[in-house]
Each structure stands twice: as structure tokens, then as C-alpha cells.
Amino acid sequence: SDPDVPFPDAIDNIAGASGKKPVIHAIAIGPNADGPKMQDAANSTGGTYQFVSAPVAASAVGMATTAGINAPDSVTAIDNDRSF
């Protein structure tokens, strides 16, 4: 795969692929995270989207993700604004 493919193009490639493809579960963390981009990634692949506003809430989401949201053939994408 090409690491220089822009994120929206990568999502379009995944959503438009034939055969088995991953489901993306996306988490936007903080007010400066690109929530619409992350939500589009999840919606385009049949995944889920969550927004958390603070690191404490992010820890809870991380625990939920590792506790079973991720199934085989799924991906969790996280956009952290790193401003807090």
C-alpha cells in the first residue's frame, strides 16, 4: 500500500473495494479532532463513530475498544487533537 495516499482517498478505496474489506471504527478525541472525517470513515465502511472531549473519556473509549468493539477484519482509527 502507498503510505502517501490521502486519508479520504484511502477511505474511498476501502469502501469501494470488492471482496472482503475492513470495517473502520473511528474515534475523534478533543475539540480540534476532525470528527466529520472520522465519522465519514466509519459510515463508509459500516463501522461505528465516537467523539470524546477529554483524555479521561478517551481512556474509557480505549478500554471499550479493546474489550470487544474490534472484531477480526476491523480497524480502529483515532484522531487525537493533542491539544490537552
Disulfide bonds with the S-S distance in Angstrom:
none
